[in-house]
Amino acid sequence: MQGTANFAFLQARDPVTVSSKPEAHMLSTDDKAKWELVMAGRSEGWNWKMKDGSGRLAALKDLQDTLQRQGIMRKLWGQWEGSSALDMH
């Protein structure tokens, strides 16, 4: 393979609760959860550059940068008067 891509995912987890006797939960070997994708990061590079793991770190850095940008945008959106107006005319 000449090239490869690395991905980093930020997920939110909601435990799934099942109505049953407490003993059933103690005997269960399955952990159930509902996962939701919050945000993702990605890096692309050539295989020879990424043997040291730098591709994975680059994907995490991209995820971090995306989160920071979205945080700034969310703050600006909340300050913008148009974010709560129905008619912008």
N, C-alpha and C positions, 0 to 999 in steps of 0.2 A: 504494500500500500504506500503510495507516495505521500498522501496527506491524511490528516485525521482531525477530528473535532472533539472537543471536551465540553461537557455541559455541567452546570451547577444549578440545582433546584432548591428553592425555598418553599417548604410545604407547611401547611397548617393541618393539625390533626384534631379530629373530634372523636373521642372514644365512643364506640357503639355499645350501648347497654341493652342487655337482653333480660326480660323479666323471667326469672326462674329462682329456684331455691338457692341459698348461699352455697350449699355443698357443690352444686353444679359448676359454679364459678371457680371453686378451688380445684376441681378436677380437670377443668378445661385447659388444654395446651394451646389453644388458639387465642391470640390477641386480635381483636377486631377493632378497626378504626376506619373512619372515613377521612381520606386524604384529599386536600384541596391544594392545587398549585397556586402559590402566591406570586412568584416571580421566578425568572430563570436568567442565567448568564451563559455565555458561550465563548469559546475561543477556538480558532482554527490555526493550524500550523503544520509544518512539515514534520514527519516522523522523527528525523534525526535531531531536530531541535527539542523534542518533547520527551526524550528518554529520561531526562532528569526530573520529570514531573512538572516542569514549568507550564505545560499546557493546562493541567488541572488548576494550578495556582492562577493562571490567567483567566480561566473560566470563573473562579471564585471572585477575582478582582472585578470582572465584568458584572457579576451579580451585585457586588457591593456598590459599584458605581451606579448601576440601574436603581438600586434601592435609594441611594442618596438623591439621585435626580428626581425620582418619584416623590420622595418626601418634600423636596423643595417645591415641586409643582403642586402637590396637595396643599401646602401652606399658601402659595400664591392663589390657587383656585378659591380657597376659603376667604381670602381677602378681596377677591374680585366681586364687585357688585352684581355683575351679570350672572354669577353662579346661582343666584336665588331668584332671578327675574324670569318670568314666563315670556314676556314680550320685549324684545330688545329695540323696538322702533322708537 
